[in-house]
Structures are given as structure tokens and as C-alpha cells.
Amino acid sequence: LSTVRGPLRQTPYCAILIYCNNTPIMKVLMEKLAIAEPRPTLEYEHAVVRLDDLLAQELTPAVRLFGPIMRPSVALMHAPPGVGKSMLAHEIAWAVASGKSQFTRYPLPNWQFDAEPCNVLIIDGELPMDELRRRMAVLRGGRSALRLSLLANAQLFEQEQELIDISRSASRERISRLVEDGEIGLLILDNLATLTGPLYDEDGAQAQRVINEWQAGLRQSGCSVMLIHHDNKTGGQRGSSDRETICDLIIHLERRPDVGIERAEFEVQFRKARFIESQPQTFSAALRNGRWDFGDATRSMLERLVDHMEATMGDWNYKDIMQDLSISKPYVYRLYAEAVERELWESDWDRPKTRKRRQAKASIY
């Protein structure tokens, strides 16, 4: 009973847990209910470090695997459905495993290699094997696949009638063993929705903290983790904000205007970047016939934003901009701040934001 916290203590599950104590059923129930198993009491004194000693230590810094992806680290990449997040994740996998990428040919700050190629494991939750094979082949470009491995739900279900569920300890333990035995340097989980079972609550903080703890353990062991996820309706990552706290890097892919779904054309934005001396540059990328084309997404979007505000004679509102430029509300705010900083637009944030508001006020008189 001491392992039960909060309102759950008042539910019938308590009786089941007490009855099943010290049995395998107890462990299964605790896992399904996202209840942490009791741990032995530990003292913290041995882990306390004096600041003088810390400053004198020679610690191993994180190394750049590729671009802003460091080792060890935890990264989150999120985007709307059909934008091309899996294709970018696969390109990153090819780059880290082979030490070669078209991204290094474009003058993007911080998109270089500082480490030797390492073993990469992609765990895919949704694609059938033939489509996964086709996508990987499109991106290969003559690169070596010796360090790149795949684990797909489709193949696993065909062989064992089982699906991966990283919200369950059994799946996490099996993946951890694969990482350790294969000396994996980068683990890509594509994606959260398809690699968790029906009992996992995306909005639940407790369920996410269990996954966070697992990712932190992989990072501590020297493995980098990249989790692929979906957007919510406002352009943020879907579900609990606790998912972001563990992350060293957060990448958001914004759908480019006038581009349909299932085409890998997007703008790469960075919402969090630890270990990087300078903020990574926002840029646009498009995959065409196996080759990546790049552009300065921020400048082109800034120009479109200023053009929109000038066309409305200053009577603009962010909802119209979201619709006209096909971008999210947070991105509108960032572009507006950038426009003001570059003196492309004079700050008028304190004015009324919509015509409707002005018209309603005028109609009173």
C-alpha cells in the first residue's frame, strides 16, 4: 500500500494490489497503472561534490555526432503528420552511421561532424517493411549501411505477434539490451504514438516521467536518443510538457506554404539546444529525387510576414498571418520579434489585434 500515491489509494485497485503483493501479477498491475516500484533508501552524501573539486576535474564533454545532435543527449523532433519528420530522422541516421551527408555541403552553421561514425538503431512503429525499405534506399546515396540497423513493429509482429510498447518496462528493458549489446551511439524512436500501447496517456505526466527516466538512463550510458512525435493544434508537441524537460535538443518541422502532405518539404526550427555555442540556424529543406535542397527559411518567411503586414496597412492580426503563411501561432510571434529586431517593422504589438475589435468598438457610437 505504501507504493500507491494520490487518489489511487481510494480506488478498488488498492485492494487488488494488496491481495497480489509479492506476486508477478502485482508487478504487471503496477506497470499498467504507472506506479513506481519501491526502491531501497539511498544516502546522497557520497554523491555530493565540492565546487573546487568539480572545477578541477577533467570531464569528458559531449561530442557532436552530426549537426546539433550531441552524444550523449536526448532529442525530440515533432511536426504535423505528413511533413517528412521520418525522412529527416532517416537522413540523420544515415549521416551518423556513415559520416556523410548532403547537409554539410550547404553553409549551415553547426551542421558538421566532430565524431567518427557510430552504430545507429532505428525503431519504427508504423511503416510496413516495403515502404521502410524504399525510403531508406531513396536516401542512401552510396553510403555504407554497415553501422545502421532497423527494428520495425511490422517485422516484430510478423515473427512474434507482438508490438513494441515503450510505456511498458519489458519493452524498455529489451531495447536497452539491444543498445548495450550493439554498442549503439544513436537510438531513433519513430514515433511515440506508434511505439506506445493503448494504456499509455500522452497527457499524463506520470507516464511520461517513466519514459524520461529510461531516456536519461540511456543518455547516462553514452547513447543519444531521438524521439519522433506529432504536433498539437497550436504547433507545440502533443501531450505532456514533461516530455520536453528531459530534452537537450528540440527540433520542430513547420510545413512549408503550398506544399501538400507526404512531401518532405519543411522548415527546420530549433526550440531548445543545449551544448551548442551559437543558436542553430532555421532553414528550409526539400527532398527531391533523393537529393536535399536548402534555403534560408527565416529570411523568406520574414519577407512574407512584412509583405502581409504592409498589405494590410498595419491593420494585421496573427490569425490572418497563420492562414496566409500556413505557420503556427508561436512561429508568428517569433517572426514578428525577428522583424522588429532587424528593424524591418516598427513594433506595434500594443495596438488592437483585429479589425473585428475595431469595428465593434466603432459600432457602439
ZANU-221072 format. One record per residue (C-alpha): residue number from 1; x, y, z; residue in one letter. Coordinates in nm, 2 decimals. Layout:
! ZANU-221072
- num | c1 | c2 | c3 | residu
- NUM | X | Y | Z | A .
...
END
This chain:
! ZANU-221072
- num | c1 | c2 | c3 | residu
- 1 | 0.00 | 0.00 | 0.00 | L .
- 2 | 0.29 | 0.23 | 0.06 | S .
- 3 | 0.37 | 0.23 | -0.31 | T .
- 4 | 0.03 | 0.38 | -0.40 | V .
- 5 | 0.02 | 0.76 | -0.42 | R .
- 6 | -0.26 | 1.02 | -0.46 | G .
- 7 | -0.63 | 0.95 | -0.54 | P .
- 8 | -0.54 | 0.59 | -0.64 | L .
- 9 | -0.53 | 0.50 | -0.27 | R .
- 10 | -0.90 | 0.54 | -0.26 | Q .
- 11 | -0.98 | 0.32 | -0.56 | T .
- 12 | -1.05 | -0.06 | -0.58 | P .
- 13 | -0.71 | -0.11 | -0.73 | Y .
- 14 | -0.56 | -0.08 | -0.38 | C .
- 15 | -0.74 | -0.40 | -0.27 | A .
- 16 | -0.61 | -0.58 | -0.58 | I .
- 17 | -0.25 | -0.46 | -0.52 | L .
- 18 | -0.26 | -0.57 | -0.15 | I .
- 19 | -0.41 | -0.91 | -0.24 | Y .
- 20 | -0.15 | -0.97 | -0.51 | C .
- 21 | 0.15 | -0.84 | -0.32 | N .
- 22 | 0.48 | -1.02 | -0.39 | N .
- 23 | 0.35 | -1.20 | -0.70 | T .
- 24 | 0.41 | -1.15 | -1.07 | P .
- 25 | 0.06 | -1.01 | -1.10 | I .
- 26 | 0.15 | -0.73 | -0.86 | M .
- 27 | 0.43 | -0.62 | -1.10 | K .
- 28 | 0.21 | -0.62 | -1.40 | V .
- 29 | -0.06 | -0.42 | -1.23 | L .
- 30 | 0.19 | -0.16 | -1.10 | M .
- 31 | 0.33 | -0.13 | -1.46 | E .
- 32 | -0.02 | -0.09 | -1.62 | K .
- 33 | -0.11 | 0.18 | -1.36 | L .
- 34 | 0.23 | 0.35 | -1.39 | A .
- 35 | 0.31 | 0.30 | -1.03 | I .
- 36 | 0.68 | 0.31 | -0.94 | A .
- 37 | 0.81 | 0.00 | -0.76 | E .
- 38 | 0.95 | 0.07 | -0.41 | P .
- 39 | 1.32 | 0.13 | -0.40 | R .
- 40 | 1.57 | 0.09 | -0.12 | P .
- 41 | 1.66 | 0.40 | 0.07 | T .
- 42 | 1.98 | 0.56 | -0.05 | L .
- 43 | 2.20 | 0.82 | 0.11 | E .
- 44 | 2.31 | 1.12 | -0.10 | Y .
- 45 | 2.63 | 1.21 | 0.09 | E .
- 46 | 2.86 | 1.00 | -0.14 | H .
- 47 | 2.73 | 1.19 | -0.44 | A .
- 48 | 2.79 | 1.55 | -0.31 | V .
- 49 | 3.08 | 1.72 | -0.49 | V .
- 50 | 3.26 | 2.03 | -0.36 | R .
- 51 | 3.27 | 2.30 | -0.62 | L .
- 52 | 3.65 | 2.33 | -0.61 | D .
- 53 | 3.68 | 1.96 | -0.68 | D .
- 54 | 3.43 | 1.98 | -0.97 | L .
- 55 | 3.62 | 2.27 | -1.13 | L .
- 56 | 3.94 | 2.07 | -1.10 | A .
- 57 | 3.80 | 1.76 | -1.26 | Q .
- 58 | 3.87 | 1.66 | -1.62 | E .
- 59 | 3.53 | 1.56 | -1.75 | L .
- 60 | 3.45 | 1.42 | -2.10 | T .
- 61 | 3.24 | 1.68 | -2.29 | P .
- 62 | 2.96 | 1.58 | -2.52 | A .
- 63 | 3.07 | 1.53 | -2.88 | V .
- 64 | 2.89 | 1.64 | -3.20 | R .
- 65 | 2.76 | 1.33 | -3.38 | L .
- 66 | 2.60 | 1.54 | -3.66 | F .
- 67 | 2.48 | 1.90 | -3.66 | G .
- 68 | 2.33 | 1.99 | -3.33 | P .
- 69 | 2.29 | 1.62 | -3.23 | I .
- 70 | 2.54 | 1.56 | -2.95 | M .
- 71 | 2.65 | 1.23 | -2.78 | R .
- 72 | 2.52 | 1.16 | -2.53 | P .
- 73 | 2.19 | 1.36 | -2.54 | S .
- 74 | 1.82 | 1.33 | -2.56 | V .
- 75 | 1.64 | 1.50 | -2.86 | A .
- 76 | 1.28 | 1.55 | -2.95 | L .
- 77 | 1.16 | 1.61 | -3.31 | M .
- 78 | 0.80 | 1.70 | -3.36 | H .
- 79 | 0.59 | 1.80 | -3.66 | A .
- 80 | 0.24 | 1.77 | -3.81 | P .
- 81 | 0.15 | 1.45 | -3.99 | P .
- 82 | 0.29 | 1.41 | -4.34 | G .
- 83 | 0.55 | 1.68 | -4.32 | V .
- 84 | 0.85 | 1.45 | -4.35 | G .
- 85 | 0.99 | 1.40 | -4.00 | K .
- 86 | 1.06 | 1.04 | -4.06 | S .
- 87 | 1.26 | 1.13 | -4.37 | M .
- 88 | 1.47 | 1.38 | -4.18 | L .
- 89 | 1.52 | 1.13 | -3.90 | A .
- 90 | 1.64 | 0.87 | -4.16 | H .
- 91 | 1.88 | 1.12 | -4.31 | E .
- 92 | 2.02 | 1.19 | -3.96 | I .
- 93 | 2.06 | 0.81 | -3.91 | A .
- 94 | 2.24 | 0.77 | -4.25 | W .
- 95 | 2.47 | 1.07 | -4.16 | A .
- 96 | 2.57 | 0.95 | -3.81 | V .
- 97 | 2.62 | 0.59 | -3.93 | A .
- 98 | 2.83 | 0.68 | -4.24 | S .
- 99 | 2.98 | 1.01 | -4.17 | G .
- 100 | 2.85 | 1.16 | -4.49 | K .
- 101 | 2.55 | 1.39 | -4.56 | S .
- 102 | 2.44 | 1.65 | -4.81 | Q .
- 103 | 2.37 | 1.88 | -4.52 | F .
- 104 | 2.74 | 1.95 | -4.48 | T .
- 105 | 2.75 | 2.09 | -4.84 | R .
- 106 | 2.51 | 2.37 | -4.75 | Y .
- 107 | 2.66 | 2.65 | -4.54 | P .
- 108 | 2.45 | 2.57 | -4.23 | L .
- 109 | 2.62 | 2.67 | -3.90 | P .
- 110 | 2.68 | 2.38 | -3.67 | N .
- 111 | 2.59 | 2.11 | -3.92 | W .
- 112 | 2.92 | 1.92 | -3.93 | Q .
- 113 | 3.08 | 1.60 | -3.80 | F .
- 114 | 3.31 | 1.61 | -3.49 | D .
- 115 | 3.30 | 1.24 | -3.42 | A .
- 116 | 3.36 | 0.92 | -3.60 | E .
- 117 | 3.06 | 0.72 | -3.74 | P .
- 118 | 2.89 | 0.51 | -3.48 | C .
- 119 | 2.62 | 0.24 | -3.47 | N .
- 120 | 2.26 | 0.37 | -3.52 | V .
- 121 | 1.94 | 0.18 | -3.44 | L .
- 122 | 1.61 | 0.30 | -3.58 | I .
- 123 | 1.30 | 0.16 | -3.41 | I .
- 124 | 1.00 | 0.22 | -3.64 | D .
- 125 | 0.64 | 0.18 | -3.51 | G .
- 126 | 0.42 | 0.24 | -3.82 | E .
- 127 | 0.57 | 0.17 | -4.16 | L .
- 128 | 0.54 | -0.16 | -4.34 | P .
- 129 | 0.87 | -0.32 | -4.43 | M .
- 130 | 0.85 | -0.25 | -4.81 | D .
- 131 | 0.79 | 0.13 | -4.75 | E .
- 132 | 1.06 | 0.14 | -4.49 | L .
- 133 | 1.30 | -0.02 | -4.74 | R .
- 134 | 1.20 | 0.22 | -5.01 | R .
- 135 | 1.26 | 0.53 | -4.80 | R .
- 136 | 1.60 | 0.41 | -4.68 | M .
- 137 | 1.70 | 0.33 | -5.03 | A .
- 138 | 1.60 | 0.68 | -5.16 | V .
- 139 | 1.82 | 0.84 | -4.90 | L .
- 140 | 2.12 | 0.61 | -4.92 | R .
- 141 | 2.32 | 0.79 | -5.20 | G .
- 142 | 2.60 | 0.53 | -5.20 | G .
- 143 | 2.66 | 0.55 | -4.82 | R .
- 144 | 2.76 | 0.25 | -4.62 | S .
- 145 | 2.49 | 0.07 | -4.42 | A .
- 146 | 2.72 | -0.14 | -4.20 | L .
- 147 | 2.65 | 0.07 | -3.89 | R .
- 148 | 2.28 | 0.11 | -3.94 | L .
- 149 | 2.02 | -0.13 | -3.80 | S .
- 150 | 1.64 | -0.14 | -3.80 | L .
- 151 | 1.38 | -0.28 | -3.57 | L .
- 152 | 1.02 | -0.24 | -3.70 | A .
- 153 | 0.69 | -0.32 | -3.54 | N .
- 154 | 0.58 | -0.48 | -3.88 | A .
- 155 | 0.86 | -0.73 | -3.87 | Q .
- 156 | 0.83 | -0.80 | -3.50 | L .
- 157 | 0.45 | -0.86 | -3.52 | F .
- 158 | 0.50 | -1.10 | -3.82 | E .
- 159 | 0.75 | -1.30 | -3.63 | Q .
- 160 | 0.63 | -1.29 | -3.27 | E .
- 161 | 0.28 | -1.14 | -3.29 | Q .
- 162 | 0.39 | -0.86 | -3.05 | E .
- 163 | 0.43 | -0.49 | -3.08 | L .
- 164 | 0.68 | -0.26 | -2.91 | I .
- 165 | 0.54 | -0.05 | -2.62 | D .
- 166 | 0.80 | 0.17 | -2.46 | I .
- 167 | 0.55 | 0.26 | -2.18 | S .
- 168 | 0.60 | -0.10 | -2.05 | R .
- 169 | 0.91 | -0.19 | -1.87 | S .
- 170 | 0.95 | -0.52 | -2.07 | A .
- 171 | 0.99 | -0.33 | -2.40 | S .
- 172 | 1.22 | -0.07 | -2.25 | R .
- 173 | 1.45 | -0.34 | -2.10 | E .
- 174 | 1.47 | -0.53 | -2.43 | R .
- 175 | 1.56 | -0.21 | -2.62 | I .
- 176 | 1.82 | -0.12 | -2.35 | S .
- 177 | 1.98 | -0.47 | -2.40 | R .
- 178 | 1.99 | -0.41 | -2.78 | L .
- 179 | 2.16 | -0.07 | -2.72 | V .
- 180 | 2.42 | -0.22 | -2.49 | E .
- 181 | 2.49 | -0.53 | -2.69 | D .
- 182 | 2.51 | -0.34 | -3.02 | G .
- 183 | 2.71 | -0.05 | -2.88 | E .
- 184 | 2.45 | 0.19 | -3.02 | I .
- 185 | 2.55 | 0.55 | -3.03 | G .
- 186 | 2.22 | 0.69 | -3.16 | L .
- 187 | 1.88 | 0.54 | -3.10 | L .
- 188 | 1.59 | 0.68 | -3.30 | I .
- 189 | 1.23 | 0.61 | -3.18 | L .
- 190 | 0.98 | 0.68 | -3.46 | D .
- 191 | 0.73 | 0.76 | -3.33 | N .
- 192 | 0.59 | 0.80 | -2.98 | L .
- 193 | 0.22 | 0.73 | -3.08 | A .
- 194 | 0.30 | 0.41 | -3.26 | T .
- 195 | 0.56 | 0.28 | -3.00 | L .
- 196 | 0.32 | 0.30 | -2.71 | T .
- 197 | 0.02 | 0.09 | -2.62 | G .
- 198 | -0.34 | 0.18 | -2.57 | P .
- 199 | -0.30 | 0.23 | -2.19 | L .
- 200 | -0.03 | 0.50 | -2.24 | Y .
- 201 | -0.17 | 0.85 | -2.17 | D .
- 202 | 0.01 | 1.12 | -2.38 | E .
- 203 | -0.12 | 1.39 | -2.15 | D .
- 204 | -0.02 | 1.21 | -1.83 | G .
- 205 | 0.29 | 1.34 | -1.65 | A .
- 206 | 0.35 | 1.03 | -1.45 | Q .
- 207 | 0.35 | 0.80 | -1.76 | A .
- 208 | 0.59 | 1.03 | -1.94 | Q .
- 209 | 0.83 | 1.06 | -1.64 | R .
- 210 | 0.88 | 0.68 | -1.66 | V .
- 211 | 0.99 | 0.72 | -2.02 | I .
- 212 | 1.20 | 1.02 | -1.93 | N .
- 213 | 1.38 | 0.82 | -1.67 | E .
- 214 | 1.46 | 0.55 | -1.92 | W .
- 215 | 1.59 | 0.80 | -2.17 | Q .
- 216 | 1.80 | 0.96 | -1.91 | A .
- 217 | 1.95 | 0.62 | -1.83 | G .
- 218 | 2.04 | 0.56 | -2.19 | L .
- 219 | 2.20 | 0.91 | -2.21 | R .
- 220 | 2.40 | 0.83 | -1.89 | Q .
- 221 | 2.52 | 0.51 | -2.06 | S .
- 222 | 2.66 | 0.71 | -2.35 | G .
- 223 | 2.38 | 0.66 | -2.60 | C .
- 224 | 2.19 | 0.95 | -2.77 | S .
- 225 | 1.82 | 0.92 | -2.81 | V .
- 226 | 1.59 | 1.09 | -3.06 | M .
- 227 | 1.22 | 1.07 | -3.01 | L .
- 228 | 0.99 | 1.15 | -3.30 | I .
- 229 | 0.65 | 1.29 | -3.21 | H .
- 230 | 0.34 | 1.48 | -3.35 | H .
- 231 | 0.23 | 1.84 | -3.32 | D .
- 232 | -0.07 | 1.96 | -3.13 | N .
- 233 | -0.32 | 2.21 | -3.29 | K .
- 234 | -0.11 | 2.51 | -3.19 | T .
- 235 | 0.22 | 2.39 | -3.32 | G .
- 236 | 0.37 | 2.26 | -3.00 | G .
- 237 | 0.45 | 1.89 | -2.93 | Q .
- 238 | 0.14 | 1.69 | -2.84 | R .
- 239 | 0.07 | 1.59 | -2.48 | G .
- 240 | 0.25 | 1.64 | -2.15 | S .
- 241 | 0.51 | 1.92 | -2.13 | S .
- 242 | 0.71 | 1.69 | -1.91 | D .
- 243 | 0.83 | 1.53 | -2.23 | R .
- 244 | 1.04 | 1.84 | -2.30 | E .
- 245 | 1.22 | 1.87 | -1.97 | T .
- 246 | 1.45 | 1.58 | -2.03 | I .
- 247 | 1.54 | 1.71 | -2.38 | C .
- 248 | 1.88 | 1.87 | -2.47 | D .
- 249 | 1.75 | 1.94 | -2.82 | L .
- 250 | 1.40 | 2.01 | -2.96 | I .
- 251 | 1.35 | 2.03 | -3.33 | I .
- 252 | 1.02 | 2.15 | -3.49 | H .
- 253 | 0.94 | 2.10 | -3.85 | L .
- 254 | 0.70 | 2.35 | -3.99 | E .
- 255 | 0.51 | 2.27 | -4.31 | R .
- 256 | 0.61 | 2.50 | -4.60 | R .
- 257 | 0.33 | 2.70 | -4.76 | P .
- 258 | 0.17 | 2.55 | -5.07 | D .
- 259 | 0.32 | 2.21 | -5.00 | V .
- 260 | 0.09 | 1.91 | -4.98 | G .
- 261 | 0.12 | 1.62 | -4.73 | I .
- 262 | 0.35 | 1.33 | -4.78 | E .
- 263 | 0.62 | 1.55 | -4.93 | R .
- 264 | 0.94 | 1.61 | -4.74 | A .
- 265 | 0.95 | 1.99 | -4.77 | E .
- 266 | 0.96 | 2.17 | -4.44 | F .
- 267 | 1.13 | 2.44 | -4.23 | E .
- 268 | 1.36 | 2.32 | -3.96 | V .
- 269 | 1.33 | 2.52 | -3.64 | Q .
- 270 | 1.51 | 2.48 | -3.31 | F .
- 271 | 1.32 | 2.54 | -2.99 | R .
- 272 | 1.58 | 2.42 | -2.75 | K .
- 273 | 1.96 | 2.35 | -2.80 | A .
- 274 | 2.19 | 2.27 | -2.51 | R .
- 275 | 2.57 | 2.22 | -2.56 | F .
- 276 | 2.56 | 2.44 | -2.88 | I .
- 277 | 2.77 | 2.76 | -2.86 | E .
- 278 | 2.55 | 2.95 | -3.11 | S .
- 279 | 2.18 | 2.91 | -3.17 | Q .
- 280 | 2.13 | 2.67 | -3.47 | P .
- 281 | 2.00 | 2.85 | -3.78 | Q .
- 282 | 1.65 | 2.80 | -3.90 | T .
- 283 | 1.65 | 2.67 | -4.26 | F .
- 284 | 1.42 | 2.51 | -4.52 | S .
- 285 | 1.48 | 2.17 | -4.67 | A .
- 286 | 1.32 | 1.97 | -4.95 | A .
- 287 | 1.39 | 1.62 | -5.06 | L .
- 288 | 1.36 | 1.58 | -5.44 | R .
- 289 | 1.47 | 1.27 | -5.62 | N .
- 290 | 1.69 | 1.16 | -5.33 | G .
- 291 | 1.87 | 1.50 | -5.30 | R .
- 292 | 1.82 | 1.77 | -5.04 | W .
- 293 | 1.77 | 2.13 | -5.14 | D .
- 294 | 1.82 | 2.40 | -4.88 | F .
- 295 | 1.72 | 2.76 | -4.83 | G .
- 296 | 1.72 | 3.04 | -4.57 | D .
- 297 | 1.37 | 2.98 | -4.43 | A .
- 298 | 1.38 | 3.27 | -4.18 | T .
- 299 | 1.46 | 3.54 | -4.44 | R .
- 300 | 1.19 | 3.42 | -4.68 | S .
- 301 | 0.93 | 3.40 | -4.41 | M .
- 302 | 1.03 | 3.74 | -4.27 | L .
- 303 | 0.98 | 3.89 | -4.61 | E .
- 304 | 0.64 | 3.73 | -4.65 | R .
- 305 | 0.54 | 3.85 | -4.29 | L .
- 306 | 0.64 | 4.21 | -4.37 | V .
- 307 | 0.47 | 4.20 | -4.70 | D .
- 308 | 0.15 | 4.08 | -4.53 | H .
- 309 | 0.16 | 4.35 | -4.27 | M .
- 310 | 0.23 | 4.62 | -4.52 | E .
- 311 | -0.06 | 4.50 | -4.74 | A .
- 312 | -0.30 | 4.54 | -4.45 | T .
- 313 | -0.18 | 4.89 | -4.39 | M .
- 314 | -0.07 | 4.79 | -4.04 | G .
- 315 | -0.42 | 4.65 | -3.95 | D .
- 316 | -0.29 | 4.29 | -3.93 | W .
- 317 | -0.37 | 4.01 | -3.69 | N .
- 318 | -0.19 | 3.69 | -3.62 | Y .
- 319 | -0.48 | 3.46 | -3.72 | K .
- 320 | -0.47 | 3.60 | -4.08 | D .
- 321 | -0.09 | 3.56 | -4.09 | I .
- 322 | -0.12 | 3.20 | -3.97 | M .
- 323 | -0.36 | 3.13 | -4.25 | Q .
- 324 | -0.18 | 3.32 | -4.52 | D .
- 325 | 0.17 | 3.18 | -4.44 | L .
- 326 | 0.05 | 2.84 | -4.32 | S .
- 327 | 0.25 | 2.86 | -4.00 | I .
- 328 | 0.18 | 2.82 | -3.63 | S .
- 329 | 0.09 | 3.09 | -3.38 | K .
- 330 | 0.42 | 3.06 | -3.19 | P .
- 331 | 0.61 | 3.09 | -3.52 | Y .
- 332 | 0.42 | 3.41 | -3.60 | V .
- 333 | 0.54 | 3.56 | -3.27 | Y .
- 334 | 0.90 | 3.46 | -3.33 | R .
- 335 | 0.90 | 3.61 | -3.68 | L .
- 336 | 0.74 | 3.93 | -3.56 | Y .
- 337 | 1.01 | 3.97 | -3.29 | A .
- 338 | 1.27 | 3.90 | -3.56 | E .
- 339 | 1.12 | 4.16 | -3.79 | A .
- 340 | 1.13 | 4.42 | -3.51 | V .
- 341 | 1.48 | 4.33 | -3.41 | E .
- 342 | 1.61 | 4.37 | -3.77 | R .
- 343 | 1.42 | 4.70 | -3.80 | E .
- 344 | 1.20 | 4.56 | -4.08 | L .
- 345 | 0.89 | 4.66 | -3.89 | W .
- 346 | 0.82 | 4.91 | -3.61 | E .
- 347 | 0.68 | 4.75 | -3.30 | S .
- 348 | 0.30 | 4.79 | -3.28 | D .
- 349 | 0.22 | 4.50 | -3.06 | W .
- 350 | 0.01 | 4.71 | -2.82 | D .
- 351 | -0.24 | 4.81 | -3.09 | R .
- 352 | -0.58 | 4.63 | -3.13 | P .
- 353 | -0.51 | 4.30 | -3.30 | K .
- 354 | -0.82 | 4.25 | -3.52 | T .
- 355 | -1.04 | 4.46 | -3.74 | R .
- 356 | -1.35 | 4.30 | -3.58 | K .
- 357 | -1.25 | 4.45 | -3.25 | R .
- 358 | -1.22 | 4.80 | -3.40 | R .
- 359 | -1.54 | 4.77 | -3.59 | Q .
- 360 | -1.73 | 4.65 | -3.28 | A .
- 361 | -1.59 | 4.95 | -3.08 | K .
- 362 | -1.69 | 5.19 | -3.36 | A .
- 363 | -2.04 | 5.05 | -3.38 | S .
- 364 | -2.11 | 5.14 | -3.01 | I .
- 365 | -2.11 | 5.51 | -3.11 | Y .
END
